Amino acid sequence: MSERDVQMAKRPEPAFDQPWHAQVFALTVHLNENGVFSWGDWVWRFSATLRRHGLAKDLNGGEDYFAAWLETLELYLAEVGTVAAEDAVDMRLKWETAYLATPHGQPVRLAESTARKG
C-alpha cells in the first residue's frame, strides 16, 4: 500500500452524501439558533416523521433520512407560519425541475426569476 493509499484510508467519510443534505441540515440549525423553533421540539417532530415512515432509528444519514428531514422542516415551517405550505410545495417542484434539467456534475440553479418572489 502506498503512502497516498494510507493517507486516503485515514480520511474520514464525508458527513453528508449530497450537498443538499448539508444544506437542509445547516438551514435547520440556523433556524433553531435564530429562535424559530427549539431543538427539543425539532427532535420530537423529526422522530415522529421517521416513525410515520417506518424508518429505523439506526439510519446512516442516507437519502431516506434526509428526505424525512426535509419533509419535517417543510411541515414545521408551514405550521409555525414561516412559510405557506403551498409555497414550500411550489419551491420543491421548482427545485426538482431545475435538478432534472441540470447536466450531471453541474450545480443545480434556479432561474433568477424563480428564486425571488415578486
ChimeraX attribute file (.defattr): number of C-alpha atoms within 10 A of each C-alpha:
attribute: neighborCount
match mode: 1-to-1
recipient: residues
	/A:1	5
	/A:2	7
	/A:3	8
	/A:4	9
	/A:5	9
	/A:6	10
	/A:7	9
	/A:8	10
	/A:9	10
	/A:10	9
	/A:11	8
	/A:12	7
	/A:13	8
	/A:14	7
	/A:15	10
	/A:16	16
	/A:17	13
	/A:18	12
	/A:19	9
	/A:20	12
	/A:21	19
	/A:22	14
	/A:23	12
	/A:24	16
	/A:25	15
	/A:26	12
	/A:27	12
	/A:28	19
	/A:29	16
	/A:30	12
	/A:31	15
	/A:32	16
	/A:33	12
	/A:34	10
	/A:35	9
	/A:36	15
	/A:37	16
	/A:38	13
	/A:39	15
	/A:40	10
	/A:41	12
	/A:42	18
	/A:43	12
	/A:44	10
	/A:45	17
	/A:46	20
	/A:47	17
	/A:48	14
	/A:49	17
	/A:50	19
	/A:51	13
	/A:52	10
	/A:53	11
	/A:54	9
	/A:55	14
	/A:56	10
	/A:57	10
	/A:58	7
	/A:59	12
	/A:60	11
	/A:61	14
	/A:62	12
	/A:63	14
	/A:64	14
	/A:65	20
	/A:66	20
	/A:67	15
	/A:68	20
	/A:69	22
	/A:70	18
	/A:71	14
	/A:72	20
	/A:73	21
	/A:74	19
	/A:75	16
	/A:76	20
	/A:77	17
	/A:78	16
	/A:79	12
	/A:80	11
	/A:81	10
	/A:82	11
	/A:83	14
	/A:84	15
	/A:85	16
	/A:86	10
	/A:87	12
	/A:88	17
	/A:89	12
	/A:90	12
	/A:91	15
	/A:92	13
	/A:93	12
	/A:94	17
	/A:95	18
	/A:96	14
	/A:97	13
	/A:98	16
	/A:99	16
	/A:100	11
	/A:101	11
	/A:102	13
	/A:103	10
	/A:104	9
	/A:105	6
	/A:106	8
	/A:107	11
	/A:108	16
	/A:109	14
	/A:110	16
	/A:111	11
	/A:112	8
	/A:113	8
	/A:114	12
	/A:115	12
	/A:116	8
	/A:117	6
	/A:118	5
